[in-house]
Amino acid sequence: EEQEEDVLRELRLFLRNVTERLSLDRRFKAFTKPVDIEEVPDYMLVIRKPMDLSTLLTNIDEQKYVTVGEFVSDADLIWQNALEYNPDSDPMDRHIRHRACALKDTVRAIIRDELDEDFERVCEEVKESR
Ligand SMILES: Cc1noc(C)c1-c1cc(NS(=O)(=O)c2ccccc2)cc(C(=O)O)c1
């Protein structure tokens, strides 16, 4: 009902704000768009569930997420995929892994600092009621 729509609207505003801040961080430029298959032809063979910050934003607009937990699961795919696809010791792989780890830590720090646990609990209740 109305109260549920209010909660989900506030969730979308919070998740858009988080996603846009990540997209503005220069360290995360390579995570802003889907990996380009022209540039990285075998990417889809290795990575089963590609994810990037622009796709997160589309998912938010399409009301895919009812809880912050669902959003974090998709956000985690971005750095997990980067670690999986770039495992080698060469400098390029190390560089993308450093940025992947920075993304992981930044998402967790924002959620810990800015998500009210009572708000997340209300979102979980909306999810259970559906
Ligand atoms: C991400 C990712 N996961 O595996 C790899 C490998 C990368 C990755 C892919 C690219 N090239 S790209 O054309 O697919 C692209 C450019 C700009 C934004 C988004 C994608 C560049 C870099 C980089 O570090 O500059 C990294």
PDBQT file of the ligand as one rigid body, heavy atoms in Angstrom, charges set to zero:
ROOT
HETATM    1  C1  LIG A 201      36.330  -4.117 -15.531  1.00  0.00    +0.000 C 
HETATM    2  C2  LIG A 201      37.161  -5.194 -16.123  1.00  0.00    +0.000 A 
HETATM    3  N1  LIG A 201      37.080  -6.462 -15.740  1.00  0.00    +0.000 NA
HETATM    4  O1  LIG A 201      37.975  -7.176 -16.455  1.00  0.00    +0.000 OA
HETATM    5  C3  LIG A 201      38.597  -6.328 -17.288  1.00  0.00    +0.000 A 
HETATM    6  C4  LIG A 201      39.672  -6.767 -18.232  1.00  0.00    +0.000 C 
HETATM    7  C5  LIG A 201      38.113  -5.075 -17.120  1.00  0.00    +0.000 A 
HETATM    8  C6  LIG A 201      38.523  -3.869 -17.810  1.00  0.00    +0.000 A 
HETATM    9  C7  LIG A 201      38.052  -3.608 -19.092  1.00  0.00    +0.000 A 
HETATM   10  C8  LIG A 201      38.517  -2.435 -19.729  1.00  0.00    +0.000 A 
HETATM   11  N2  LIG A 201      38.154  -2.121 -21.017  1.00  0.00    +0.000 N 
HETATM   12  S1  LIG A 201      36.608  -1.856 -21.464  1.00  0.00    +0.000 S 
HETATM   13  O2  LIG A 201      36.617  -1.359 -22.810  1.00  0.00    +0.000 OA
HETATM   14  O3  LIG A 201      35.862  -3.070 -21.249  1.00  0.00    +0.000 OA
HETATM   15  C9  LIG A 201      35.994  -0.615 -20.432  1.00  0.00    +0.000 A 
HETATM   16  C10 LIG A 201      36.511   0.663 -20.534  1.00  0.00    +0.000 A 
HETATM   17  C11 LIG A 201      35.956   1.673 -19.718  1.00  0.00    +0.000 A 
HETATM   18  C12 LIG A 201      34.899   1.387 -18.863  1.00  0.00    +0.000 A 
HETATM   19  C13 LIG A 201      34.417   0.078 -18.787  1.00  0.00    +0.000 A 
HETATM   20  C14 LIG A 201      34.953  -0.929 -19.570  1.00  0.00    +0.000 A 
HETATM   21  C15 LIG A 201      39.372  -1.539 -19.107  1.00  0.00    +0.000 A 
HETATM   22  C16 LIG A 201      39.791  -1.846 -17.832  1.00  0.00    +0.000 A 
HETATM   23  C17 LIG A 201      40.722  -0.879 -17.159  1.00  0.00    +0.000 C 
HETATM   24  O4  LIG A 201      41.223  -1.253 -16.061  1.00  0.00    +0.000 OA
HETATM   25  O5  LIG A 201      40.918   0.213 -17.700  1.00  0.00    +0.000 OA
HETATM   26  C18 LIG A 201      39.390  -3.004 -17.154  1.00  0.00    +0.000 A 
ENDROOT
TORSDOF 0
